[in-house]
Amino acid sequence: MIQFVVGAAAGYVFGTKAGRRRYEQIKKASSAAINSPVAKKAMKATRKAIAEKLDPQPRMKEVRNLKTADGHSVLEPDED
């Protein structure tokens, strides 16, 4: 608890010394980093990896124009 209070106080002091201009710079840089195509691609890959870990059953889709002799559909993993 004491560490949190000390950290919050230090952040407040440094924040007030840096001023509004520095705050806007940090905000703009973080927004640009979050909205960059590289970050979005990494986020998508991370979400997909987590989803695959949480859902062990792969999503399947039907292969078009491919049926077995007894009329059953042939399935393959869905890449989306």
C-alpha positions in Angstrom: 0.0 0.0 0.0 2.8 2.4 0.9 4.6 1.6 -2.4 1.4 2.5 -4.3 1.1 5.8 -2.5 4.8 6.6 -3.0 4.5 5.7 -6.7 1.3 7.8 -7.2 2.9 10.8 -5.5 6.1 10.5 -7.6 4.0 10.2 -10.8 2.0 13.3 -9.8 5.1 15.3 -9.1 6.9 14.3 -12.3 3.6 14.7 -14.3 3.1 18.2 -13.1 6.7 19.1 -13.8 6.5 17.8 -17.3 3.4 19.8 -18.1 0.5 19.5 -20.5 2.7 19.5 -23.6 4.6 16.4 -22.5 1.4 14.7 -21.6 0.0 15.3 -25.1 3.3 14.0 -26.6 3.0 10.8 -24.6 -0.7 10.4 -25.5 0.0 10.9 -29.2 2.9 8.5 -29.2 1.0 5.8 -27.4 -2.1 6.2 -29.7 0.1 5.9 -32.8 1.8 2.8 -31.4 -1.5 1.1 -30.5 -3.1 2.0 -33.9 -0.2 1.0 -36.0 -0.6 -1.9 -38.5 2.2 -3.9 -36.8 0.5 -3.6 -33.4 -2.9 -4.6 -34.9 -1.3 -7.7 -36.6 0.4 -8.7 -33.3 -2.9 -8.3 -31.4 -4.7 -10.4 -33.9 -2.1 -13.2 -33.8 -2.2 -13.1 -30.0 -6.0 -13.3 -29.8 -6.0 -16.2 -32.3 -3.3 -18.1 -30.2 -5.3 -17.5 -27.0 -8.6 -18.6 -28.7 -6.9 -21.8 -30.0 -5.7 -22.5 -26.5 -9.1 -21.9 -24.9 -11.0 -23.8 -27.7 -9.3 -27.1 -28.3 -11.9 -28.1 -31.0 -10.7 -26.6 -34.3 -13.4 -24.8 -36.3 -14.1 -26.8 -39.4 -15.6 -25.8 -42.8 -17.1 -27.9 -45.5 -14.9 -28.4 -48.6 -17.0 -27.4 -51.6 -17.9 -29.9 -54.3 -16.3 -32.8 -52.3 -18.6 -35.5 -51.0 -17.7 -39.0 -49.9 -19.3 -42.0 -51.6 -21.9 -42.3 -48.9 -22.9 -38.6 -49.2 -21.0 -37.2 -46.2 -19.3 -33.9 -46.4 -15.5 -33.5 -46.2 -14.3 -31.0 -43.6 -11.1 -29.0 -43.3 -9.8 -26.6 -40.6 -11.2 -23.1 -41.0 -8.3 -20.6 -41.2 -10.3 -17.5 -40.1 
